[in-house]
Amino acid sequence: MNIADIIVLLVVIAVIGAAVWIIRRNKKNGTCSCGCDCSQCGQGCQKK
């Protein structure tokens, strides 16, 4: 692997990590990834 491959890999890992962090934060705050209020949601994304 050269330096460019390593940089691209680190960027991809950072983007995936940020997406997971945002999803978990929204779930903890009672919102869904769709941005709606889960208390009104019938799609099963309510906080458990």
C-alpha positions in Angstrom: 0.0 0.0 0.0 1.2 3.4 -0.8 0.5 6.7 1.0 -2.4 7.6 -1.2 -4.2 4.3 -0.5 -3.7 4.8 3.3 -5.1 8.4 3.1 -8.2 7.2 1.2 -8.7 4.4 3.6 -8.5 6.7 6.6 -11.0 9.1 5.0 -13.4 6.3 4.2 -13.1 5.0 7.8 -13.7 8.6 9.2 -16.8 9.0 7.0 -18.3 5.7 8.1 -17.5 6.4 11.7 -19.1 9.8 11.6 -22.3 8.3 10.0 -22.5 5.7 12.7 -22.0 8.3 15.4 -24.7 10.6 14.0 -27.2 7.7 13.8 -26.5 6.6 17.4 -26.7 10.2 18.6 -30.1 10.7 16.8 -31.4 7.4 18.2 -30.4 8.4 21.7 -32.1 11.8 21.4 -35.3 10.2 20.2 -35.1 11.1 16.5 -34.7 8.9 13.5 -32.3 9.1 10.6 -35.2 10.6 8.6 -35.2 13.6 11.0 -38.8 13.0 12.2 -39.9 12.8 15.8 -40.0 9.1 16.7 -42.8 9.5 19.1 -45.1 10.1 16.1 -43.4 7.4 13.9 -45.1 4.2 12.9 -42.0 2.8 11.3 -40.5 1.2 14.4 -37.6 3.6 14.9 -38.8 4.5 18.4 -36.2 4.7 21.2 -36.0 1.4 23.1 
